[in-house]
Amino acid sequence: MQPIRLVTALLTAVALVVPLSATASAAPPTADQHGKTLRQAAPKKFRIGSAVAGGGHHETMPYPDPFSADRPYRDRLAAEFSSVSPENQMKWEYIHPERDRYDFAAADAIVRFAQRNHQVVRGHTLLWHSQNPAWLEQGEFTADELRAILRDHVRTVVGRYQGRIQQWDVANEIFTETGELRTTDNIWLRELGPGIIADVFRWTHQADPHAELFFNDYGVESVNAKSDAYLALIQQLRAQGVPVHGFSAQAHLSTRYGFPADLEPNLKRFSALGLETAITELDVRMDLPDGGVPTAEQLTQQADYYRRTLTACLNVRGCDSFTIWGFTDKYSWVPVFFEGEGAATVMWEDFSRKPAYYALRSTLADRR
């Protein structure tokens, strides 16, 4: 092993086993010895964000709810980011667990946290084919009943946070990889038809006229069948006066594959329509070597993917919201869903920073 790789591997291994208690008594990190935090380095009005860990796969893990139980985690979330996105806490199965009952506790806590820390919030999500409650998916509702349920949900949830959500992922992942609408597994499209898309955007705008309303999806970083389908649909909807304000690429990337080099020109296609654009769920997973410690080369490649994604966004007019899908490997969703892959975030489990973190910070600082 080359000396630089040996040193990196040893330092990384140490970082991975540092107990949380080693950082629990430290003061909230307003800045480290190397310079500013991400939000301090960012250009004015550019929002650098993170998902707020909770719900979903976290419920199967041997730790308590991250957001409510881990104060060092919250300290860093507050210090590093000017935007937050509920990872799961605003999805249907959590916020609307029964037909006649909403549970706003977790979402309320995130919104209050954001207000205290001068952060904006991205709402996620209103119309999706996944993580819907059983009462909805397995209920025997008429089309009129389903339409009323969705309208009530949008008005109730969006209305509750009126003026406190900057952007909403209104319709999430509605197209397949071939650019076809998900009319099989999306209950709303299957039972109500594609016209429901325009309706849900209109209802959201009525409930909060100041929120920016987005389509959001994975696999749309490049110019391809799926991003083409969104481009055509958005043009059609806007021609009908539907309040669609933005298009966002999730950007769940992997070093197994080449970087989507046409990300910037793809986003510019949407910007040319007068739309806002955003990166909403960025992480960069990698195949972990035996022992689970990435090599120096892997960390360098990961940092390059993070830097290039941010650069693409910064180069596009109206792309002023950039969110990573969690900032610490301690709570990352990747190892749960991608066997053998991991280390996808910008910090190790003890919140020490990876090269990817510094790549983001230096790129932001260069644009101030």
Secondary structure, 3 states (H helix, E strand, C coil): CCHHHHHHHHHHHHHHHCCCHHHHCCCCCCEECCEECHHHHCCCCCEEEEEECCCHHHHHCCCCCHHHHCHHHHHHHHHHCCEEEECCCCCHHHHCCECCECCCHHHHHHHHHHHHCCCEEEEEEEECCCCCCHHHHCCCCCHHHHHHHHHHHHHHHHHHCCCCCCEEEEEECCECCCCCECCCCCHHHHHHCCHHHHHHHHHHHHHCCCCEEEEEECCCCCCCHHHHHHHHHHHHHHHCCCCCCEEEECCEEECCCCCCCCHHHHHHHHHCCCCEEEEEEEEEEEECCCCCCCCHHHHHHHHHHHHHHHHHHHCCCCEEEEEECCCEHHHCCHHHHCCCEECCCCECCCCCECHHHHHHHHHHHHCC
